[in-house]
Amino acid sequence: MYSLLFSTFLSRLDPEDAHHLAFAVIRRLPWLGLGRLVSLVTRPDPRLAVDALGLRFPSPFGVAAGFDKDGLAVLGLGELGFGHVEVGTITALAQPGNERPRLFRLVPDRALINRMGFNNGGADSAALRLAKLARRSRRPVLGVNIGKSRVTAVENATADYVRSARVLAPHADYLVVNVSSPNTPGLRGLQELDELAPLLEAVKAEAGETPLLVKIAPDLTDDAVERIAKLVVRLGLAGIIATNTTISREGLRSSAAAVEAAGAGGLSGAPLAKRSLEVLRLIRASVPAELCVISVGGVDTAADVQERLDAGATLVQGYSAFIYRGPLWARSINRGLARRLG
């Protein structure tokens, strides 16, 4: 039914407008009295629960940052069966992001290109909302992803991240430093070790007891991935999220004209699967078994999630396939994973 709705209606809408429409429905699930009813058919099998980061995740499968930028639909997403929701990316200062259009579908590739630019209401606004949410007993695990404010110079990035951590860490189950989006000028340069080490040390100090992870790009060289993995272990971080979107356009099925029309931005979805899995394996080979590694990028089916778990992922996240699979996507993943348990 959803595939028909997508092909006949949603695919004809501007991608960002379609996202806002679906998001509005998900956000209102708890308030329409539908949430508990929906959760009866979407609740993960208890056998899927994962203990990580000192937390209990109802399912290894969650929503990656980018879908819920301001923490407005966490409860609704949990009721759809996601074991955790990573909100953001949130910046210290509110910002509108890049000009529209800034989100594009590549349907033949089951992919998206985005240059959203960290559009969000800022850390202070989010903190008020997340503080109330954190007190709720019936909610998914809550991750908070933070990034650099666009107006902040790169040389002042650490102070910007630290301010966000100070405001948001008290309300997060785990905190993520995003230094890998291609849509904020200068951000990916923070992945260089001489920049990254002091940044992560400062944010970790501010985050206190809140587990801290770093999210990296798939476009790093293998050597760079391994060096960051070793840095994470040396600094005592809780984990790594791999990977963000890619600037590569190799191997796409979509026409060159469609890709060119979409323009710059990060590519996500199925074309990212191979590299994301490679990066996961590189990281797992470089870090202790107990380090939390969250794999994201190109995940579509329960078999994809299981492949990441078998390759050493502690948890798995998705986003782009949500647009193509619809609201019962997490339910489908969880049921597929449960069947594999016998």
Secondary structure as GFF3:
##gff-version 3
##sequence-region A 1 342
A	DSSP	alpha_helix	2	8	.	.	.	ID=ss1
A	DSSP	three_ten_helix	10	12	.	.	.	ID=ss2
A	DSSP	alpha_helix	15	28	.	.	.	ID=ss3
A	DSSP	three_ten_helix	30	32	.	.	.	ID=ss4
A	DSSP	alpha_helix	35	42	.	.	.	ID=ss5
A	DSSP	three_ten_helix	46	48	.	.	.	ID=ss6
A	DSSP	beta_strand	50	52	.	.	.	ID=ss7
A	DSSP	beta_strand	55	57	.	.	.	ID=ss8
A	DSSP	beta_strand	61	63	.	.	.	ID=ss9
A	DSSP	alpha_helix	74	79	.	.	.	ID=ss10
A	DSSP	beta_strand	84	91	.	.	.	ID=ss11
A	DSSP	beta_strand	103	106	.	.	.	ID=ss12
A	DSSP	three_ten_helix	107	109	.	.	.	ID=ss13
A	DSSP	beta_strand	111	114	.	.	.	ID=ss14
A	DSSP	alpha_helix	123	134	.	.	.	ID=ss15
A	DSSP	beta_strand	141	147	.	.	.	ID=ss16
A	DSSP	three_ten_helix	154	156	.	.	.	ID=ss17
A	DSSP	alpha_helix	157	168	.	.	.	ID=ss18
A	DSSP	three_ten_helix	169	171	.	.	.	ID=ss19
A	DSSP	beta_strand	174	178	.	.	.	ID=ss20
A	DSSP	three_ten_helix	188	191	.	.	.	ID=ss21
A	DSSP	alpha_helix	193	207	.	.	.	ID=ss22
A	DSSP	beta_strand	212	216	.	.	.	ID=ss23
A	DSSP	alpha_helix	222	235	.	.	.	ID=ss24
A	DSSP	beta_strand	239	242	.	.	.	ID=ss25
A	DSSP	alpha_helix	256	262	.	.	.	ID=ss26
A	DSSP	beta_strand	266	269	.	.	.	ID=ss27
A	DSSP	three_ten_helix	270	272	.	.	.	ID=ss28
A	DSSP	alpha_helix	273	284	.	.	.	ID=ss29
A	DSSP	beta_strand	292	296	.	.	.	ID=ss30
A	DSSP	alpha_helix	302	310	.	.	.	ID=ss31
A	DSSP	beta_strand	315	318	.	.	.	ID=ss32
A	DSSP	alpha_helix	320	325	.	.	.	ID=ss33
A	DSSP	alpha_helix	329	340	.	.	.	ID=ss34
###
